[in-house]
Amino acid sequence: MAVSIAGTGPGPAGTSGDGPFKLRRALGSRWAKQAGRGVEVLVLTAAALVMVSPVLWALSTALRTPAESFSEPPQWVPLHPIFSNFSAVFNNAPFVQFVVNSIIVTGAIVVGQLVTSSMGGYAFARLRFRGREPLFWIVLATMMVPIQATIIPVFILIKYMHLSDSLTALVLPAVASAFGTFLLRQAFMQMPKEFGEAALVDGASQWKVFTRIYLRMAWPAMATLAVLDFAGYWNEFFRPLIFLNSQSHYTLPLGLVILQGYMGTGSISVVLAAVVMALVPNLLVFVLAQKYFVRGIAFGGIKG
């Protein structure tokens, strides 16, 4: 009887008297984790809804008549959806030509930046040469200069090269990227040095080490750069507005202005229908490269 009483009462640490306390502490920790995860999900869901709501509103407006677009109170779901706004886009502007121009410009810039950034990033990460660090910091410093500050000298150079009002005027100044060089340099710095050293000992040149070893390992970072470049230059409006004059050379963001009509008298539903169609390539590129995009962001951000 004495033993049972001692067993149920409070005792020294490590005895059965600490059991209820440890259980309550474990349950409290578990509930705290679940509550924290629930709050995290709610915050992320709210942020996602805020970011997605303009796209949903554009899609909703593209399926309504212009009169219904300004109804009070606003209606997110069209009562009588119509799809003629999408066909009106092709009737009111050379939409296909705009898409082709954007594909040419964006594709050329993406390929150009992948080539120059991978070579520059490898040189700054793996090659030893005089002035490497100061030159790299100079390259990074160019990221701090806004495009509005350099657009005038770039425009003058393009004019002297007789490339004004051409797609080349958009591609040529953008084939080199300080951000892309930095991103791929970070990726190359994470890769083991032993692979390259072993290849050099076996008689391989630096070019073979770069193309056959490290470049194949850098695909996640290159996919990340490609996605970011595609999204940025596909939606670019400022440089095409400065460099292009002929409607036949307009890229998609600049060409969408035509749908607004004179003094903004065009149909807002038609304009947003074109905007929705312009979003599709961005979504496809991100969905196809999402796995590599996430890996590249994580891989490039491990080491500063």
C-alpha positions in Angstrom: 0.0 0.0 0.0 2.9 2.3 0.8 4.5 1.6 -2.6 1.3 2.6 -4.4 1.0 5.8 -2.5 4.6 6.8 -3.3 4.1 5.9 -6.9 1.1 8.3 -7.3 2.5 11.2 -5.4 5.1 13.7 -6.6 8.6 12.4 -6.7 12.0 13.3 -7.9 12.8 14.1 -11.5 12.5 11.2 -13.8 9.7 9.4 -11.8 6.1 8.8 -12.8 5.1 12.1 -11.1 6.6 14.0 -14.1 4.5 12.1 -16.6 1.4 14.4 -16.7 3.6 17.5 -16.9 5.6 16.1 -19.9 2.4 15.0 -21.6 0.8 18.5 -21.2 4.0 20.1 -22.5 4.2 17.8 -25.5 0.5 18.5 -26.3 1.0 22.2 -25.9 4.0 22.2 -28.2 2.0 20.2 -30.8 -1.0 22.5 -30.6 1.4 25.5 -30.9 2.9 24.1 -34.1 -0.5 23.4 -35.6 -1.7 26.9 -34.7 1.4 28.4 -36.2 1.0 26.4 -39.3 -2.7 27.4 -39.6 -1.7 31.1 -39.2 1.0 30.6 -41.9 -1.5 29.1 -44.3 -4.0 31.9 -43.7 -1.4 34.6 -44.3 -0.1 32.9 -47.5 -3.7 32.3 -48.8 -4.5 36.0 -48.2 -1.3 37.1 -49.9 -2.1 34.8 -52.9 -5.6 36.1 -53.2 -4.3 39.7 -53.2 -1.8 38.9 -56.0 -4.2 36.8 -58.1 -7.2 39.1 -57.8 -6.2 41.5 -60.6 -5.8 38.5 -63.0 -9.2 37.1 -62.0 -10.7 40.5 -62.4 -9.2 40.9 -65.9 -10.5 37.5 -66.9 -13.9 38.3 -65.5 -14.0 41.6 -67.4 -12.9 40.0 -70.6 -16.0 37.9 -70.5 -18.4 40.8 -70.1 -19.7 43.7 -72.2 -18.2 47.1 -71.6 -21.3 48.3 -69.9 -21.2 45.4 -67.4 -17.5 46.2 -66.7 -18.5 49.4 -64.8 -21.5 48.0 -63.0 -22.1 48.9 -59.3 -21.5 47.0 -57.2 -18.8 45.1 -59.1 -19.6 41.5 -60.0 -16.7 39.0 -60.1 -18.7 36.4 -61.9 -20.2 37.5 -65.3 -23.9 36.8 -65.5 -23.9 36.3 -69.2 -20.3 35.5 -70.3 -19.4 36.3 -73.9 -16.3 35.2 -75.8 -16.6 37.6 -78.7 -14.1 39.9 -77.0 -11.3 37.5 -77.7 -12.1 37.4 -81.4 -12.4 41.2 -81.5 -8.8 41.4 -80.4 -7.7 39.9 -83.7 -10.1 42.1 -85.7 -9.0 45.4 -84.1 -5.2 44.9 -84.1 -2.5 42.7 -85.7 -2.3 40.7 -82.5 -0.5 37.8 -84.2 2.3 40.1 -85.5 2.7 41.5 -82.0 3.1 38.1 -80.5 5.6 37.0 -83.2 7.7 40.2 -82.5 7.6 39.5 -78.8 8.7 35.9 -79.3 11.6 37.0 -81.5 12.8 39.7 -79.1 12.3 37.8 -75.9 13.7 34.6 -77.2 16.8 36.3 -78.6 17.4 38.1 -75.3 16.9 35.0 -73.2 19.3 33.0 -75.3 21.8 35.8 -75.4 21.8 36.3 -71.7 22.1 32.6 -71.0 25.3 32.5 -73.1 26.9 35.7 -71.8 25.9 35.2 -68.2 27.0 31.6 -68.0 30.4 32.5 -69.5 30.8 35.6 -67.3 29.6 33.8 -64.2 32.0 30.9 -64.7 34.9 33.3 -65.3 34.2 35.2 -62.1 33.7 32.0 -60.1 36.5 29.7 -61.4 39.1 31.6 -63.3 41.9 33.6 -61.7 42.9 36.8 -63.4 44.2 40.2 -62.3 41.4 42.6 -61.4 38.7 40.0 -61.1 37.2 41.2 -57.9 37.1 45.0 -58.8 35.7 44.1 -62.2 33.0 42.0 -60.6 32.0 44.8 -58.3 31.8 47.2 -61.2 29.5 44.7 -63.0 27.3 44.6 -59.9 27.3 48.4 -59.6 25.6 48.6 -63.0 22.5 47.0 -61.4 22.1 50.1 -59.3 21.8 52.4 -62.3 18.1 52.7 -63.5 17.4 52.2 -67.1 16.0 55.7 -67.4 19.5 57.1 -66.7 21.1 55.2 -69.6 18.3 55.2 -72.2 19.5 58.4 -73.9 23.2 57.3 -74.5 21.9 53.8 -75.6 19.4 55.5 -78.0 22.2 57.6 -79.5 24.4 54.5 -80.0 21.5 52.7 -81.6 20.9 55.6 -83.9 24.5 55.8 -85.0 24.5 52.1 -85.7 21.4 52.6 -87.9 19.3 50.2 -85.9 16.5 52.5 -84.9 13.0 51.2 -85.3 14.1 47.6 -85.5 13.8 44.6 -83.3 17.6 44.5 -83.1 17.5 47.7 -81.2 15.7 45.9 -78.4 17.9 42.8 -78.4 21.4 44.1 -78.7 21.6 46.3 -75.6 20.0 43.5 -73.5 22.1 40.4 -74.3 24.4 41.0 -71.3 23.0 41.0 -67.8 24.7 41.9 -64.5 22.0 40.1 -62.5 22.4 36.9 -64.7 26.2 37.0 -64.3 25.8 37.3 -60.5 23.2 34.5 -60.3 25.2 32.1 -62.3 28.4 33.0 -60.5 26.7 32.0 -57.3 25.7 28.7 -58.8 29.2 27.9 -60.1 30.7 28.7 -56.7 28.5 26.0 -55.1 29.9 23.3 -57.4 32.8 21.1 -56.3 36.2 22.4 -57.5 37.5 18.8 -57.6 35.6 18.0 -60.8 37.3 20.8 -62.8 40.7 20.1 -61.3 40.5 16.4 -62.2 39.5 17.3 -65.7 42.4 19.8 -66.0 44.8 17.1 -64.8 43.5 14.7 -67.5 44.4 17.4 -70.1 41.0 19.0 -70.7 40.9 22.7 -71.5 39.0 25.3 -69.6 36.4 25.5 -72.3 35.8 21.7 -72.1 35.6 21.9 -68.3 33.1 24.7 -68.6 30.9 23.2 -71.3 31.1 19.5 -70.4 31.1 19.6 -66.6 29.9 22.8 -64.9 27.5 24.0 -67.6 25.6 20.8 -67.3 25.3 21.2 -63.6 24.1 24.7 -63.8 20.8 24.0 -65.5 18.6 24.9 -62.5 20.2 28.3 -62.2 20.0 28.8 -66.0 16.3 27.8 -66.0 15.7 30.4 -63.2 17.4 33.1 -65.2 15.5 32.1 -68.3 12.1 32.3 -66.5 12.9 35.7 -65.0 14.2 37.1 -68.3 11.2 35.8 -70.2 8.8 37.4 -67.7 10.7 40.7 -67.7 11.2 41.2 -71.4 7.9 39.7 -72.5 6.1 42.4 -70.5 8.6 45.2 -71.2 7.0 48.5 -72.3 9.5 51.3 -71.8 12.3 50.4 -74.3 9.9 49.4 -77.1 8.1 52.7 -76.6 11.4 54.6 -77.1 13.0 52.6 -79.9 10.1 51.5 -82.1 8.1 53.7 -84.4 6.5 51.3 -86.9 3.4 49.4 -85.9 4.7 46.4 -87.7 7.6 46.2 -85.2 5.6 46.6 -82.1 5.9 44.1 -79.4 2.9 42.8 -77.5 2.8 45.3 -74.5 3.2 48.2 -76.9 0.7 46.8 -79.3 -2.0 46.5 -76.7 -2.2 50.2 -76.5 -3.7 50.3 -80.0 -6.8 48.4 -78.6 -7.5 51.3 -76.3 -8.5 53.4 -79.3 -8.3 57.1 -79.8 -8.5 59.0 -76.5 -9.3 55.7 -74.7 -12.6 55.1 -76.5 -11.9 51.4 -77.1 -13.6 48.6 -75.3 -12.1 47.8 -71.9 -13.4 44.2 -72.3 -11.4 43.8 -75.5 -8.3 45.2 -74.0 -8.4 42.9 -71.0 -9.2 40.0 -73.3 -5.9 40.7 -75.0 -4.1 41.1 -71.7 -5.4 37.6 -70.6 -4.1 36.1 -73.8 -0.8 37.9 -73.3 -0.5 36.2 -69.8 -0.7 32.7 -71.2 2.9 32.4 -72.4 4.3 33.6 -69.1 2.2 31.0 -67.2 3.2 28.2 -69.6 6.9 29.0 -69.2 6.7 29.1 -65.4 4.7 25.9 -65.2 7.2 24.1 -67.5 10.2 25.4 -65.6 8.8 25.5 -62.1 10.8 22.6 -60.8 14.1 24.0 -62.0 13.1 27.5 -61.0 12.7 26.5 -57.3 15.9 24.5 -57.3 17.8 27.3 -58.9 16.6 29.9 -56.4 17.5 27.6 -53.5 20.8 26.6 -55.0 21.9 30.1 -55.9 21.0 31.5 -52.5 23.0 29.0 -50.3 26.2 30.9 -50.3 26.9 34.7 -50.5 
